[in-house]
Amino acid sequence: MFKAIVLACAIATPTDCIEFHDTRGPYDTRAACERRAMEMGRDVGEMVNGMQPKKWRCQTLKKGMLS
């Protein structure tokens, strides 16, 4: 199981960053998680003015963890 996480930083202050954690998952496959991370990255700029996605990752969840 995987959880999508996107790191977005302020355009004006690149050291001012926020981690966005997916609320739809977890995902059974890494490929599904990667698709969701890309979707989240595209949405960040629309949802939070002045933020730009910088990095993403799919965090592996330990057995029994849901998020």
N, CA, C and O atoms as a Tripos MOL2 file, in Angstrom:
@<TRIPOS>MOLECULE
protein
  268   267    67     0     0
PROTEIN
NO_CHARGES

@<TRIPOS>ATOM
      1 N           0.8450   -1.1760    0.0000 N.3       1 MET1
      2 CA          0.0000    0.0000    0.0000 C.3       1 MET1
      3 C           0.8910    1.2410    0.0000 C.2       1 MET1
      4 O           1.9500    1.2750    0.6270 O.2       1 MET1
      5 N           0.4260    2.2560   -0.7240 N.am      2 PHE2
      6 CA          1.2110    3.4710   -0.8940 C.3       2 PHE2
      7 C           0.3560    4.7070   -0.6480 C.2       2 PHE2
      8 O          -0.8460    4.7130   -0.9110 O.2       2 PHE2
      9 N           0.9990    5.7490   -0.1410 N.am      3 LYS3
     10 CA          0.3530    7.0280    0.1220 C.3       3 LYS3
     11 C           1.0720    8.1040   -0.6820 C.2       3 LYS3
     12 O           2.3000    8.1800   -0.6470 O.2       3 LYS3
     13 N           0.3220    8.9420   -1.4120 N.am      4 ALA4
     14 CA          0.9010   10.0070   -2.2320 C.3       4 ALA4
     15 C           1.1300   11.2610   -1.3890 C.2       4 ALA4
     16 O           0.2740   11.6680   -0.6040 O.2       4 ALA4
     17 N           2.3200   11.8690   -1.5730 N.am      5 ILE5
     18 CA          2.6880   13.1010   -0.8770 C.3       5 ILE5
     19 C           3.3420   14.0350   -1.8850 C.2       5 ILE5
     20 O           4.2010   13.6150   -2.6600 O.2       5 ILE5
     21 N           2.9330   15.3130   -1.8740 N.am      6 VAL6
     22 CA          3.4910   16.3160   -2.7730 C.3       6 VAL6
     23 C           4.0490   17.4600   -1.9350 C.2       6 VAL6
     24 O           3.3950   17.9370   -1.0080 O.2       6 VAL6
     25 N           5.2650   17.8970   -2.2660 N.am      7 LEU7
     26 CA          5.8790   19.0490   -1.6250 C.3       7 LEU7
     27 C           5.7350   20.2340   -2.5610 C.2       7 LEU7
     28 O           6.1670   20.1740   -3.7120 O.2       7 LEU7
     29 N           5.1280   21.3160   -2.0740 N.am      8 ALA8
     30 CA          4.9550   22.5270   -2.8690 C.3       8 ALA8
     31 C           5.5720   23.6930   -2.1070 C.2       8 ALA8
     32 O           5.4720   23.7820   -0.8830 O.2       8 ALA8
     33 N           6.2160   24.5890   -2.8630 N.am      9 CYS9
     34 CA          6.8990   25.7270   -2.2520 C.3       9 CYS9
     35 C           6.3500   27.0290   -2.8340 C.2       9 CYS9
     36 O           5.8650   27.0710   -3.9640 O.2       9 CYS9
     37 N           6.4410   28.0820   -2.0360 N.am     10 ALA10
     38 CA          6.0010   29.4030   -2.4750 C.3      10 ALA10
     39 C           6.9130   29.8900   -3.5920 C.2      10 ALA10
     40 O           8.1320   29.7340   -3.5200 O.2      10 ALA10
     41 N           6.3270   30.4730   -4.6090 N.am     11 ILE11
     42 CA          7.1000   30.9770   -5.7370 C.3      11 ILE11
     43 C           7.9790   32.1390   -5.2800 C.2      11 ILE11
     44 O           9.1390   32.2270   -5.6830 O.2      11 ILE11
     45 N           7.4470   33.0250   -4.4500 N.am     12 ALA12
     46 CA          8.1880   34.1980   -3.9890 C.3      12 ALA12
     47 C           9.2580   33.8480   -2.9580 C.2      12 ALA12
     48 O          10.2940   34.5080   -2.8850 O.2      12 ALA12
     49 N           9.0040   32.7990   -2.1560 N.am     13 THR13
     50 CA          9.9460   32.3840   -1.1120 C.3      13 THR13
     51 C          10.1350   30.8740   -1.2240 C.2      13 THR13
     52 O           9.4210   30.1220   -0.5610 O.2      13 THR13
     53 N          11.0760   30.4120   -2.0420 N.am     14 PRO14
     54 CA         11.2350   28.9850   -2.3240 C.3      14 PRO14
     55 C          11.5420   28.1010   -1.1070 C.2      14 PRO14
     56 O          11.4170   26.8780   -1.1760 O.2      14 PRO14
     57 N          11.9420   28.7250    0.0000 N.am     15 THR15
     58 CA         12.2050   27.9250    1.2010 C.3      15 THR15
     59 C          10.9480   27.7580    2.0550 C.2      15 THR15
     60 O          10.9790   27.0540    3.0640 O.2      15 THR15
     61 N           9.8700   28.3840    1.6710 N.am     16 ASP16
     62 CA          8.5800   28.2940    2.3620 C.3      16 ASP16
     63 C           7.7590   27.1920    1.7010 C.2      16 ASP16
     64 O           7.1110   27.4310    0.6820 O.2      16 ASP16
     65 N           7.7810   25.9850    2.2720 N.am     17 CYS17
     66 CA          7.1660   24.8230    1.6270 C.3      17 CYS17
     67 C           6.1210   24.1550    2.5120 C.2      17 CYS17
     68 O           6.1490   24.2660    3.7380 O.2      17 CYS17
     69 N           5.2070   23.4640    1.8580 N.am     18 ILE18
     70 CA          4.1360   22.7190    2.5360 C.3      18 ILE18
     71 C           4.0560   21.3280    1.9230 C.2      18 ILE18
     72 O           4.1660   21.1710    0.7070 O.2      18 ILE18
     73 N           3.8640   20.3170    2.7700 N.am     19 GLU19
     74 CA          3.6160   18.9560    2.2900 C.3      19 GLU19
     75 C           2.1170   18.7250    2.2100 C.2      19 GLU19
     76 O           1.3840   18.9810    3.1650 O.2      19 GLU19
     77 N           1.6720   18.2400    1.0660 N.am     20 PHE20
     78 CA          0.2650   17.8930    0.8730 C.3      20 PHE20
     79 C           0.1500   16.3700    0.8850 C.2      20 PHE20
     80 O           0.7890   15.6870    0.0840 O.2      20 PHE20
     81 N          -0.6660   15.8410    1.7970 N.am     21 HIS21
     82 CA         -0.8660   14.3950    1.9230 C.3      21 HIS21
     83 C          -2.2160   14.0300    1.3120 C.2      21 HIS21
     84 O          -3.2290   14.6720    1.5880 O.2      21 HIS21
     85 N          -2.2160   13.0110    0.4960 N.am     22 ASP22
     86 CA         -3.4290   12.5550   -0.1790 C.3      22 ASP22
     87 C          -4.4510   12.0460    0.8340 C.2      22 ASP22
     88 O          -4.1000   11.3930    1.8170 O.2      22 ASP22
     89 N          -5.7160   12.3550    0.5770 N.am     23 THR23
     90 CA         -6.7920   11.8790    1.4490 C.3      23 THR23
     91 C          -7.6630   10.8300    0.7690 C.2      23 THR23
     92 O          -8.6060   10.3280    1.3800 O.2      23 THR23
     93 N          -7.3650   10.4870   -0.4870 N.am     24 ARG24
     94 CA         -8.1530    9.4830   -1.1990 C.3      24 ARG24
     95 C          -7.6210    8.0700   -1.0120 C.2      24 ARG24
     96 O          -8.3920    7.1100   -1.0060 O.2      24 ARG24
     97 N          -6.3100    7.9360   -0.8590 N.am     25 GLY25
     98 CA         -5.6540    6.6190   -0.8020 C.3      25 GLY25
     99 C          -5.9090    5.8970    0.4940 C.2      25 GLY25
    100 O          -6.7920    6.3060    1.2470 O.2      25 GLY25
    101 N          -5.2000    4.8740    0.7810 N.am     26 PRO26
    102 CA         -3.9710    4.4160    0.1420 C.3      26 PRO26
    103 C          -4.2380    3.6440   -1.1510 C.2      26 PRO26
    104 O          -5.3630    3.2360   -1.4370 O.2      26 PRO26
    105 N          -3.1480    3.4580   -1.9300 N.am     27 TYR27
    106 CA         -3.2230    2.8060   -3.2330 C.3      27 TYR27
    107 C          -2.5130    1.4610   -3.1950 C.2      27 TYR27
    108 O          -1.4780    1.3070   -2.5470 O.2      27 TYR27
    109 N          -3.0760    0.5050   -3.8900 N.am     28 ASP28
    110 CA         -2.5180   -0.8550   -3.9000 C.3      28 ASP28
    111 C          -1.2010   -0.9450   -4.6580 C.2      28 ASP28
    112 O          -0.3340   -1.7460   -4.3050 O.2      28 ASP28
    113 N          -1.0440   -0.1260   -5.7010 N.am     29 THR29
    114 CA          0.1630   -0.2190   -6.5170 C.3      29 THR29
    115 C           0.9020    1.1110   -6.5310 C.2      29 THR29
    116 O           0.3090    2.1700   -6.3290 O.2      29 THR29
    117 N           2.2070    1.0350   -6.7720 N.am     30 ARG30
    118 CA          3.0130    2.2520   -6.8730 C.3      30 ARG30
    119 C           2.5610    3.0770   -8.0850 C.2      30 ARG30
    120 O           2.5620    4.3060   -8.0240 O.2      30 ARG30
    121 N           2.1820    2.4240   -9.1680 N.am     31 ALA31
    122 CA          1.7360    3.1310  -10.3690 C.3      31 ALA31
    123 C           0.4920    3.9740  -10.0860 C.2      31 ALA31
    124 O           0.4040    5.1150  -10.5400 O.2      31 ALA31
    125 N          -0.4550    3.4320   -9.3530 N.am     32 ALA32
    126 CA         -1.6670    4.1790   -8.9940 C.3      32 ALA32
    127 C          -1.3160    5.3620   -8.1030 C.2      32 ALA32
    128 O          -1.8830    6.4440   -8.2500 O.2      32 ALA32
    129 N          -0.3970    5.1620   -7.1960 N.am     33 CYS33
    130 CA          0.0560    6.2370   -6.3090 C.3      33 CYS33
    131 C           0.7450    7.3360   -7.1140 C.2      33 CYS33
    132 O           0.5120    8.5190   -6.8670 O.2      33 CYS33
    133 N           1.5810    6.9620   -8.0610 N.am     34 GLU34
    134 CA          2.2800    7.9380   -8.8940 C.3      34 GLU34
    135 C           1.2960    8.7610   -9.7180 C.2      34 GLU34
    136 O           1.4700    9.9720   -9.8600 O.2      34 GLU34
    137 N           0.2650    8.1190  -10.2620 N.am     35 ARG35
    138 CA         -0.7590    8.8550  -11.0210 C.3      35 ARG35
    139 C          -1.4460    9.8840  -10.1270 C.2      35 ARG35
    140 O          -1.6830   11.0160  -10.5480 O.2      35 ARG35
    141 N          -1.7660    9.4920   -8.8960 N.am     36 ARG36
    142 CA         -2.4180   10.4050   -7.9530 C.3      36 ARG36
    143 C          -1.4760   11.5490   -7.5660 C.2      36 ARG36
    144 O          -1.9210   12.6900   -7.4410 O.2      36 ARG36
    145 N          -0.2000   11.2680   -7.3780 N.am     37 ALA37
    146 CA          0.7600   12.3150   -7.0330 C.3      37 ALA37
    147 C           0.8550   13.3490   -8.1540 C.2      37 ALA37
    148 O           0.9330   14.5480   -7.8860 O.2      37 ALA37
    149 N           0.8490   12.8930   -9.4030 N.am     38 MET38
    150 CA          0.8900   13.8070  -10.5500 C.3      38 MET38
    151 C          -0.3730   14.6760  -10.5930 C.2      38 MET38
    152 O          -0.3070   15.8740  -10.8670 O.2      38 MET38
    153 N          -1.5130   14.0540  -10.3210 N.am     39 GLU39
    154 CA         -2.7800   14.7850  -10.2840 C.3      39 GLU39
    155 C          -2.7410   15.8510   -9.1810 C.2      39 GLU39
    156 O          -3.1460   16.9920   -9.3990 O.2      39 GLU39
    157 N          -2.2550   15.4700   -8.0080 N.am     40 MET40
    158 CA         -2.1560   16.4160   -6.8960 C.3      40 MET40
    159 C          -1.2230   17.5750   -7.2590 C.2      40 MET40
    160 O          -1.5230   18.7300   -6.9570 O.2      40 MET40
    161 N          -0.1030   17.2720   -7.9010 N.am     41 GLY41
    162 CA          0.8360   18.3060   -8.2920 C.3      41 GLY41
    163 C           0.2140   19.3300   -9.2300 C.2      41 GLY41
    164 O           0.4530   20.5300   -9.1020 O.2      41 GLY41
    165 N          -0.5890   18.8430  -10.1760 N.am     42 ARG42
    166 CA         -1.2670   19.7620  -11.1050 C.3      42 ARG42
    167 C          -2.2740   20.6450  -10.3660 C.2      42 ARG42
    168 O          -2.4580   21.8110  -10.7190 O.2      42 ARG42
    169 N          -2.9180   20.0950   -9.3550 N.am     43 ASP43
    170 CA         -3.9650   20.8210   -8.6370 C.3      43 ASP43
    171 C          -3.4360   21.8390   -7.6310 C.2      43 ASP43
    172 O          -4.1490   22.7800   -7.2800 O.2      43 ASP43
    173 N          -2.2010   21.6700   -7.1630 N.am     44 VAL44
    174 CA         -1.6670   22.5500   -6.1220 C.3      44 VAL44
    175 C          -1.7100   24.0150   -6.5420 C.2      44 VAL44
    176 O          -2.1690   24.8630   -5.7770 O.2      44 VAL44
    177 N          -1.2390   24.3210   -7.7410 N.am     45 GLY45
    178 CA         -1.2160   25.7030   -8.2110 C.3      45 GLY45
    179 C          -2.5980   26.3310   -8.3040 C.2      45 GLY45
    180 O          -2.7570   27.5330   -8.0920 O.2      45 GLY45
    181 N          -3.5910   25.5190   -8.6200 N.am     46 GLU46
    182 CA         -4.9570   26.0210   -8.7210 C.3      46 GLU46
    183 C          -5.5800   26.2250   -7.3460 C.2      46 GLU46
    184 O          -6.3610   27.1560   -7.1440 O.2      46 GLU46
    185 N          -5.2380   25.3620   -6.4080 N.am     47 MET47
    186 CA         -5.8520   25.4160   -5.0760 C.3      47 MET47
    187 C          -5.2000   26.4490   -4.1640 C.2      47 MET47
    188 O          -5.8880   27.1250   -3.3990 O.2      47 MET47
    189 N          -3.8870   26.5720   -4.2420 N.am     48 VAL48
    190 CA         -3.1550   27.4600   -3.3450 C.3      48 VAL48
    191 C          -2.3850   28.4650   -4.1860 C.2      48 VAL48
    192 O          -1.3750   28.1210   -4.7990 O.2      48 VAL48
    193 N          -2.8550   29.6990   -4.2170 N.am     49 ASN49
    194 CA         -2.2450   30.7400   -5.0350 C.3      49 ASN49
    195 C          -0.7980   30.9920   -4.5990 C.2      49 ASN49
    196 O          -0.5150   31.1430   -3.4110 O.2      49 ASN49
    197 N           0.1040   31.0350   -5.5710 N.am     50 GLY50
    198 CA          1.4930   31.3380   -5.2880 C.3      50 GLY50
    199 C           2.3390   30.1340   -4.9030 C.2      50 GLY50
    200 O           3.5090   30.2940   -4.5560 O.2      50 GLY50
    201 N           1.7710   28.9250   -4.9560 N.am     51 MET51
    202 CA          2.5150   27.7110   -4.6240 C.3      51 MET51
    203 C           2.8030   26.9350   -5.9020 C.2      51 MET51
    204 O           1.9990   26.9230   -6.8340 O.2      51 MET51
    205 N           3.9680   26.2870   -5.9280 N.am     52 GLN52
    206 CA          4.3650   25.4920   -7.0880 C.3      52 GLN52
    207 C           4.8770   24.1370   -6.5970 C.2      52 GLN52
    208 O           5.7120   24.0890   -5.6930 O.2      52 GLN52
    209 N           4.3880   23.0310   -7.1810 N.am     53 PRO53
    210 CA          4.8680   21.7150   -6.7560 C.3      53 PRO53
    211 C           6.3480   21.5590   -7.1040 C.2      53 PRO53
    212 O           6.7900   21.9540   -8.1830 O.2      53 PRO53
    213 N           7.1070   20.9750   -6.1700 N.am     54 LYS54
    214 CA          8.5470   20.7830   -6.3670 C.3      54 LYS54
    215 C           8.9220   19.3080   -6.4150 C.2      54 LYS54
    216 O           9.7160   18.8940   -7.2600 O.2      54 LYS54
    217 N           8.3540   18.5140   -5.5100 N.am     55 LYS55
    218 CA          8.6940   17.0990   -5.4270 C.3      55 LYS55
    219 C           7.4510   16.3070   -5.0560 C.2      55 LYS55
    220 O           6.4710   16.8490   -4.5430 O.2      55 LYS55
    221 N           7.5190   15.0060   -5.3310 N.am     56 TRP56
    222 CA          6.4550   14.1040   -4.9090 C.3      56 TRP56
    223 C           7.0950   12.7870   -4.5070 C.2      56 TRP56
    224 O           8.2300   12.4910   -4.8810 O.2      56 TRP56
    225 N           6.3520   12.0050   -3.7400 N.am     57 ARG57
    226 CA          6.8170   10.6660   -3.3850 C.3      57 ARG57
    227 C           5.6170    9.7950   -3.0480 C.2      57 ARG57
    228 O           4.5390   10.2760   -2.6970 O.2      57 ARG57
    229 N           5.8480    8.5060   -3.1680 N.am     58 CYS58
    230 CA          4.8530    7.5250   -2.7490 C.3      58 CYS58
    231 C           5.4240    6.8020   -1.5460 C.2      58 CYS58
    232 O           6.3560    6.0080   -1.6670 O.2      58 CYS58
    233 N           4.8640    7.0810   -0.4030 N.am     59 GLN59
    234 CA          5.3500    6.4930    0.8470 C.3      59 GLN59
    235 C           4.7490    5.1030    1.0240 C.2      59 GLN59
    236 O           3.5340    4.9240    0.9420 O.2      59 GLN59
    237 N           5.6120    4.1260    1.2660 N.am     60 THR60
    238 CA          5.1470    2.7680    1.5140 C.3      60 THR60
    239 C           4.5760    2.7090    2.9320 C.2      60 THR60
    240 O           5.2240    3.1300    3.8900 O.2      60 THR60
    241 N           3.3640    2.1850    3.0500 N.am     61 LEU61
    242 CA          2.7280    2.0590    4.3500 C.3      61 LEU61
    243 C           2.9930    0.6710    4.9180 C.2      61 LEU61
    244 O           2.9430   -0.3260    4.1970 O.2      61 LEU61
    245 N           3.2700    0.6150    6.1980 N.am     62 LYS62
    246 CA          3.4670   -0.6730    6.8640 C.3      62 LYS62
    247 C           2.1440   -1.4100    6.9340 C.2      62 LYS62
    248 O           1.0740   -0.8030    6.9160 O.2      62 LYS62
    249 N           2.2330   -2.7010    7.0120 N.am     63 LYS63
    250 CA          1.0200   -3.5320    7.0840 C.3      63 LYS63
    251 C           0.1760   -3.0800    8.2700 C.2      63 LYS63
    252 O           0.6690   -2.9430    9.3900 O.2      63 LYS63
    253 N          -1.1070   -2.8520    7.9980 N.am     64 GLY64
    254 CA         -2.0410   -2.4440    9.0370 C.3      64 GLY64
    255 C          -2.2510   -0.9360    9.1060 C.2      64 GLY64
    256 O          -3.1740   -0.4740    9.7770 O.2      64 GLY64
    257 N          -1.4010   -0.1550    8.4180 N.am     65 MET65
    258 CA         -1.5500    1.3100    8.4270 C.3      65 MET65
    259 C          -2.4650    1.7280    7.2760 C.2      65 MET65
    260 O          -2.3910    1.1800    6.1760 O.2      65 MET65
    261 N          -3.3210    2.6970    7.5470 N.am     66 LEU66
    262 CA         -4.2300    3.2130    6.5270 C.3      66 LEU66
    263 C          -3.7830    4.5670    5.9790 C.2      66 LEU66
    264 O          -4.1890    4.9580    4.8850 O.2      66 LEU66
    265 N          -2.9590    5.2730    6.7220 N.am     67 SER67
    266 CA         -2.4770    6.5760    6.2340 C.3      67 SER67
    267 C          -1.1750    6.9390    6.8850 C.2      67 SER67
    268 O          -0.6170    7.9990    6.6000 O.2      67 SER67
@<TRIPOS>BOND
     1     1     2 1
     2     2     3 1
     3     3     4 2
     4     3     5 am
     5     5     6 1
     6     6     7 1
     7     7     8 2
     8     7     9 am
     9     9    10 1
    10    10    11 1
    11    11    12 2
    12    11    13 am
    13    13    14 1
    14    14    15 1
    15    15    16 2
    16    15    17 am
    17    17    18 1
    18    18    19 1
    19    19    20 2
    20    19    21 am
    21    21    22 1
    22    22    23 1
    23    23    24 2
    24    23    25 am
    25    25    26 1
    26    26    27 1
    27    27    28 2
    28    27    29 am
    29    29    30 1
    30    30    31 1
    31    31    32 2
    32    31    33 am
    33    33    34 1
    34    34    35 1
    35    35    36 2
    36    35    37 am
    37    37    38 1
    38    38    39 1
    39    39    40 2
    40    39    41 am
    41    41    42 1
    42    42    43 1
    43    43    44 2
    44    43    45 am
    45    45    46 1
    46    46    47 1
    47    47    48 2
    48    47    49 am
    49    49    50 1
    50    50    51 1
    51    51    52 2
    52    51    53 am
    53    53    54 1
    54    54    55 1
    55    55    56 2
    56    55    57 am
    57    57    58 1
    58    58    59 1
    59    59    60 2
    60    59    61 am
    61    61    62 1
    62    62    63 1
    63    63    64 2
    64    63    65 am
    65    65    66 1
    66    66    67 1
    67    67    68 2
    68    67    69 am
    69    69    70 1
    70    70    71 1
    71    71    72 2
    72    71    73 am
    73    73    74 1
    74    74    75 1
    75    75    76 2
    76    75    77 am
    77    77    78 1
    78    78    79 1
    79    79    80 2
    80    79    81 am
    81    81    82 1
    82    82    83 1
    83    83    84 2
    84    83    85 am
    85    85    86 1
    86    86    87 1
    87    87    88 2
    88    87    89 am
    89    89    90 1
    90    90    91 1
    91    91    92 2
    92    91    93 am
    93    93    94 1
    94    94    95 1
    95    95    96 2
    96    95    97 am
    97    97    98 1
    98    98    99 1
    99    99   100 2
   100    99   101 am
   101   101   102 1
   102   102   103 1
   103   103   104 2
   104   103   105 am
   105   105   106 1
   106   106   107 1
   107   107   108 2
   108   107   109 am
   109   109   110 1
   110   110   111 1
   111   111   112 2
   112   111   113 am
   113   113   114 1
   114   114   115 1
   115   115   116 2
   116   115   117 am
   117   117   118 1
   118   118   119 1
   119   119   120 2
   120   119   121 am
   121   121   122 1
   122   122   123 1
   123   123   124 2
   124   123   125 am
   125   125   126 1
   126   126   127 1
   127   127   128 2
   128   127   129 am
   129   129   130 1
   130   130   131 1
   131   131   132 2
   132   131   133 am
   133   133   134 1
   134   134   135 1
   135   135   136 2
   136   135   137 am
   137   137   138 1
   138   138   139 1
   139   139   140 2
   140   139   141 am
   141   141   142 1
   142   142   143 1
   143   143   144 2
   144   143   145 am
   145   145   146 1
   146   146   147 1
   147   147   148 2
   148   147   149 am
   149   149   150 1
   150   150   151 1
   151   151   152 2
   152   151   153 am
   153   153   154 1
   154   154   155 1
   155   155   156 2
   156   155   157 am
   157   157   158 1
   158   158   159 1
   159   159   160 2
   160   159   161 am
   161   161   162 1
   162   162   163 1
   163   163   164 2
   164   163   165 am
   165   165   166 1
   166   166   167 1
   167   167   168 2
   168   167   169 am
   169   169   170 1
   170   170   171 1
   171   171   172 2
   172   171   173 am
   173   173   174 1
   174   174   175 1
   175   175   176 2
   176   175   177 am
   177   177   178 1
   178   178   179 1
   179   179   180 2
   180   179   181 am
   181   181   182 1
   182   182   183 1
   183   183   184 2
   184   183   185 am
   185   185   186 1
   186   186   187 1
   187   187   188 2
   188   187   189 am
   189   189   190 1
   190   190   191 1
   191   191   192 2
   192   191   193 am
   193   193   194 1
   194   194   195 1
   195   195   196 2
   196   195   197 am
   197   197   198 1
   198   198   199 1
   199   199   200 2
   200   199   201 am
   201   201   202 1
   202   202   203 1
   203   203   204 2
   204   203   205 am
   205   205   206 1
   206   206   207 1
   207   207   208 2
   208   207   209 am
   209   209   210 1
   210   210   211 1
   211   211   212 2
   212   211   213 am
   213   213   214 1
   214   214   215 1
   215   215   216 2
   216   215   217 am
   217   217   218 1
   218   218   219 1
   219   219   220 2
   220   219   221 am
   221   221   222 1
   222   222   223 1
   223   223   224 2
   224   223   225 am
   225   225   226 1
   226   226   227 1
   227   227   228 2
   228   227   229 am
   229   229   230 1
   230   230   231 1
   231   231   232 2
   232   231   233 am
   233   233   234 1
   234   234   235 1
   235   235   236 2
   236   235   237 am
   237   237   238 1
   238   238   239 1
   239   239   240 2
   240   239   241 am
   241   241   242 1
   242   242   243 1
   243   243   244 2
   244   243   245 am
   245   245   246 1
   246   246   247 1
   247   247   248 2
   248   247   249 am
   249   249   250 1
   250   250   251 1
   251   251   252 2
   252   251   253 am
   253   253   254 1
   254   254   255 1
   255   255   256 2
   256   255   257 am
   257   257   258 1
   258   258   259 1
   259   259   260 2
   260   259   261 am
   261   261   262 1
   262   262   263 1
   263   263   264 2
   264   263   265 am
   265   265   266 1
   266   266   267 1
   267   267   268 2
@<TRIPOS>SUBSTRUCTURE
     1 MET1         2 RESIDUE 1 A MET
     2 PHE2         6 RESIDUE 1 A PHE
     3 LYS3        10 RESIDUE 1 A LYS
     4 ALA4        14 RESIDUE 1 A ALA
     5 ILE5        18 RESIDUE 1 A ILE
     6 VAL6        22 RESIDUE 1 A VAL
     7 LEU7        26 RESIDUE 1 A LEU
     8 ALA8        30 RESIDUE 1 A ALA
     9 CYS9        34 RESIDUE 1 A CYS
    10 ALA10       38 RESIDUE 1 A ALA
    11 ILE11       42 RESIDUE 1 A ILE
    12 ALA12       46 RESIDUE 1 A ALA
    13 THR13       50 RESIDUE 1 A THR
    14 PRO14       54 RESIDUE 1 A PRO
    15 THR15       58 RESIDUE 1 A THR
    16 ASP16       62 RESIDUE 1 A ASP
    17 CYS17       66 RESIDUE 1 A CYS
    18 ILE18       70 RESIDUE 1 A ILE
    19 GLU19       74 RESIDUE 1 A GLU
    20 PHE20       78 RESIDUE 1 A PHE
    21 HIS21       82 RESIDUE 1 A HIS
    22 ASP22       86 RESIDUE 1 A ASP
    23 THR23       90 RESIDUE 1 A THR
    24 ARG24       94 RESIDUE 1 A ARG
    25 GLY25       98 RESIDUE 1 A GLY
    26 PRO26      102 RESIDUE 1 A PRO
    27 TYR27      106 RESIDUE 1 A TYR
    28 ASP28      110 RESIDUE 1 A ASP
    29 THR29      114 RESIDUE 1 A THR
    30 ARG30      118 RESIDUE 1 A ARG
    31 ALA31      122 RESIDUE 1 A ALA
    32 ALA32      126 RESIDUE 1 A ALA
    33 CYS33      130 RESIDUE 1 A CYS
    34 GLU34      134 RESIDUE 1 A GLU
    35 ARG35      138 RESIDUE 1 A ARG
    36 ARG36      142 RESIDUE 1 A ARG
    37 ALA37      146 RESIDUE 1 A ALA
    38 MET38      150 RESIDUE 1 A MET
    39 GLU39      154 RESIDUE 1 A GLU
    40 MET40      158 RESIDUE 1 A MET
    41 GLY41      162 RESIDUE 1 A GLY
    42 ARG42      166 RESIDUE 1 A ARG
    43 ASP43      170 RESIDUE 1 A ASP
    44 VAL44      174 RESIDUE 1 A VAL
    45 GLY45      178 RESIDUE 1 A GLY
    46 GLU46      182 RESIDUE 1 A GLU
    47 MET47      186 RESIDUE 1 A MET
    48 VAL48      190 RESIDUE 1 A VAL
    49 ASN49      194 RESIDUE 1 A ASN
    50 GLY50      198 RESIDUE 1 A GLY
    51 MET51      202 RESIDUE 1 A MET
    52 GLN52      206 RESIDUE 1 A GLN
    53 PRO53      210 RESIDUE 1 A PRO
    54 LYS54      214 RESIDUE 1 A LYS
    55 LYS55      218 RESIDUE 1 A LYS
    56 TRP56      222 RESIDUE 1 A TRP
    57 ARG57      226 RESIDUE 1 A ARG
    58 CYS58      230 RESIDUE 1 A CYS
    59 GLN59      234 RESIDUE 1 A GLN
    60 THR60      238 RESIDUE 1 A THR
    61 LEU61      242 RESIDUE 1 A LEU
    62 LYS62      246 RESIDUE 1 A LYS
    63 LYS63      250 RESIDUE 1 A LYS
    64 GLY64      254 RESIDUE 1 A GLY
    65 MET65      258 RESIDUE 1 A MET
    66 LEU66      262 RESIDUE 1 A LEU
    67 SER67      266 RESIDUE 1 A SER
